[in-house]
Amino acid sequence: MRRLLCLLPLLLTACSSQHAAPAADIPAMQSIDTVVGTGPVAKAGDTVEVNYTGWLYDPKAPDHHGKKFDASQDHGGTLTFPLGAGQVIKGWDEGVAGMHVGGKRTLLIPSSMGYGSRGAAGAIPPNAALVFDVELVSIK
């Protein structure tokens, strides 16, 4: 009986951790240019138009692209926003800055520069790192 009581806390911990796996995170933002554009360079204050696809970061995947959660094409086209104005996640404000029009970039975004501990709309768990493939279509 004593052995069973000693094992009970371990069993409870093991059972509960199976249901609440922590989201994967990365220590720092990474920007990887896959195509360097030839147009003007995006900077804070510009209004930019982008195509994007977003995935949950998966450390086990060779390209770190886990489950897809969103894409601009799923909403009928591009996304336009003022760069550096805080209207998108911090990882986007920092990651799109410096891109040339026509360029494509993969952004690996830590949770602190994404949706943090709150997550987003049930599609992004709390404390999840994100991967975005972004194409800078134009600067308006």
C-alpha positions in Angstrom: 0.0 0.0 0.0 2.8 2.4 0.8 4.4 1.8 -2.5 1.1 2.6 -4.2 0.8 5.9 -2.3 4.4 6.8 -3.2 3.7 6.2 -6.9 0.4 8.1 -6.9 2.0 11.6 -7.3 4.1 10.3 -10.2 1.1 8.8 -11.9 -0.9 11.9 -11.6 1.9 14.0 -13.0 2.4 11.7 -15.9 -1.3 11.6 -16.8 -1.8 15.4 -16.6 1.3 16.1 -18.7 0.0 14.0 -21.6 -2.9 16.5 -22.0 -1.0 19.7 -21.5 2.1 19.5 -23.6 3.9 22.9 -23.6 4.1 24.8 -26.9 7.5 24.9 -28.5 9.4 28.2 -28.3 12.7 29.6 -29.7 15.1 31.9 -27.9 15.3 34.6 -30.5 13.8 36.0 -33.8 15.3 34.7 -37.0 14.8 36.1 -40.5 15.9 34.0 -43.5 15.7 35.6 -46.9 14.7 32.9 -49.5 14.4 35.5 -52.3 16.0 38.9 -52.1 13.7 41.3 -54.0 14.9 44.1 -56.3 12.4 46.8 -55.4 12.4 49.5 -52.7 13.2 48.5 -49.1 10.4 48.5 -46.5 11.0 50.7 -43.4 9.0 51.8 -40.4 6.2 54.2 -41.5 5.7 52.6 -44.9 2.4 50.9 -45.7 3.3 47.4 -46.9 1.3 44.8 -48.8 2.3 41.1 -48.1 1.3 37.6 -48.9 1.9 35.2 -46.0 1.4 31.7 -44.6 1.7 31.0 -40.9 2.6 27.7 -39.2 3.2 26.7 -35.6 6.9 26.2 -35.0 7.9 22.5 -34.9 11.4 21.8 -33.7 11.2 18.3 -35.1 10.4 19.3 -38.7 13.4 19.9 -41.0 12.0 23.3 -42.0 10.3 24.0 -38.6 7.0 24.3 -40.3 4.4 22.6 -38.1 0.6 22.9 -38.4 -0.6 25.7 -40.8 -2.9 28.1 -39.0 -3.4 30.9 -41.4 -2.6 32.3 -44.9 -3.4 35.6 -46.7 -4.8 33.6 -49.6 -7.3 31.9 -47.3 -8.8 35.4 -46.9 -8.9 36.4 -50.5 -5.5 38.0 -51.1 -2.9 40.2 -49.5 -2.6 41.9 -46.2 -1.8 45.6 -46.0 -0.6 47.3 -42.8 1.5 50.2 -41.6 5.0 48.9 -40.8 6.2 49.7 -37.3 2.9 50.9 -36.0 2.2 48.0 -33.7 -0.9 46.8 -35.7 0.6 43.4 -36.3 2.7 41.2 -34.0 6.1 42.5 -33.1 7.8 39.8 -35.0 6.2 41.0 -38.2 7.1 44.7 -37.6 10.7 43.7 -37.1 10.8 40.9 -39.6 9.3 42.7 -42.6 11.5 45.8 -42.1 14.4 45.7 -44.5 12.8 43.5 -47.1 12.9 44.5 -50.7 9.7 44.5 -52.8 9.6 41.2 -54.5 11.4 39.5 -51.7 10.5 36.4 -49.7 11.5 35.8 -46.2 10.9 33.1 -43.6 10.4 34.5 -40.0 11.0 32.3 -37.0 9.2 34.2 -34.2 9.5 33.5 -30.5 6.3 33.6 -28.5 7.3 36.9 -26.8 7.2 38.6 -30.3 4.0 36.8 -31.3 0.9 36.1 -29.2 2.7 35.3 -26.0 0.9 33.6 -23.1 -2.6 34.5 -24.5 -2.3 32.6 -27.8 -4.8 33.5 -30.5 -8.3 32.4 -31.5 -7.8 28.8 -30.5 -5.5 28.3 -33.5 -2.3 29.3 -31.7 -1.7 27.9 -28.2 -0.2 30.0 -25.4 3.6 30.5 -25.6 3.9 29.1 -29.1 6.7 30.1 -31.5 5.6 30.8 -35.0 6.9 30.4 -38.6 5.8 32.8 -41.3 6.7 32.7 -45.0 6.2 36.3 -46.1 6.4 37.9 -49.6 6.6 41.7 -49.8 4.3 42.5 -52.7 4.4 46.3 -52.6 5.0 49.4 -50.6 2.2 52.0 -50.8 
